[in-house]
Amino acid sequence: MDWRVLLTTFGVIFLAEMGDKTQLAAMTMAAEKKRPWEVFIAASLALTAVSAVGVIVGSALGHYLPLEWIKRVAGAAFIVIGVLILMGKF
């Protein structure tokens, strides 16, 4: 196991999610439902599933496309989502 990859990935994902809408949604659900463990388990499973999709798709794309193209498409997608959020359509 490459601990450097593991720790770097953990750190990047942890910091990216801190204060993210996912964390805020989990906080809201835990406060509203008064069932923190159920919310924690459900949120953990959801993030695991989303991460699995990202890893599988990223791994597959990495075999067929240059990394630079993947980064550009991801960057463009973030810009589009940001504009849609600002316009109130997302």
Secondary structure, DSSP 8 states (H G I E B T S, - for coil): --HHHHHHHHHHHHHHHTTSHHHHHHHHHHHHHS-HHHHHHHHHHHHHHHHHHHHHHHHHHHHHS-HHHHHHHHHHHHHHHHHHHHTT--
